[in-house]
Amino acid sequence: MSELESLITIIGLTVITVVTRCFFLIPERELRLPGWVQRGLRYAPLAALAAVVVPELLMSQGQLISTWQDARLYAVPAATAYFFWRRGILGTIVVGMAVLVPLKLLLGW
């Protein structure tokens, strides 16, 4: 890519970012979303989180995990059990890491 192409790309991406982020600020009156859209948007954060986390838990190098010797397979149930027991995010992270790190460092999983 030449310097001119890079500059045009950066300017274009900047314009697209500003326009999309300001889309709801431009109108003078509040935009009303239909009820079905508002209900659907309640699930968007959960869907996005699942789309990021689930492949990370079940795949390695773009392939499904094919062995039981993967530390994630043990850390996830431990962290999930803690979360349902105590409902604390920090404790969930600590428990998950307390299982994951020793398995990775000591057993090389």
N, C-alpha and C positions, 0 to 999 in steps of 0.2 A: 504494500500500500504506500502510495506517495504521501508527502506531507499535506498536499492539498486535499487528497481523499480522506486522510485522517481528520483534518480540520472540518471538512464538510460533515463527516460522520459524527464527530463530537457535537457540532452545532445542531445537527438534526436530532440527535438523541436528547440534547438539552431542551429543544423546543417541544419534542414529544412528551418529555417528563413534565415540563411546566404546564403544558396544556392539559394533560390528563390529571394532574394533581389539583389544578385550579378549576376543573370542570364544574364542580359543585359550588364554587365561590363566585363564579361569573354572573349567574342570574340574579336579578334584583329581588325576586321572591323565592321562598323555599320550594324546592322540588319535592313533591309528594310521591313516594314510591308506592306501588300497589301492595296490598296486604300480603299477597303470596310471595312477593320479592322480599319483603321485610322478614317474613317467617323463614324463607330460604337462607337469608344472610346470617341468621343465627347459627347455622351449621357450618358456615364457611371456615371459621378458624379451626374447628375440629377436623374438617375435611383436609385442610391444608397441612395440619400437624400430622395427620395419619399418612398423607401422601409423602411426607418427608421421613417420618420415623419408621414406618413399616418396612419399606425396602432396606433401610439400614439394618434392621433387626433380622431380616430373613435372607438377605443376599450378601454375597462376598465376591468381589471382582465381577459383578454383573451376573452371577450365577446363584441359584438357590443353594443354601447351605446343605451340603451332602453328608456331613459328619456330625456326630453328637459331641465331638471335642471342639466346641466353640463356646467361648466364655459368655457370649451374649445369650445363649440358650439357657444359662443358669442365672445370669444377672437380672434378666427381664422378669421371670417369675418371682424372684426374691423381692425386687423393687415393687412389683405390682402387689404382692401380698402385704408388704409394709404399708403401701398407700391405702389399701382397703381396710387395714387394721387401724391406722392412726390418722389418715387423711392429711398428712403433712408432705409438702413438696420437697423441702430440704432433706427430711429424713429419707424420702424415697430415693433421692439422688445419692445420698450417703450410703444407703444399703446397697443400691445397685453397683456403685463404684467399689464398695467393700467386697463384693463378690467378684466383680469383673477384674479388678487390678491384680489380685493374687493369682487368679487363674491364668491371666496373660503373662505375668512376670515369673511365677514359679513353675507353671506347667507348660508355658510357651504356646498356649492356645491362642 
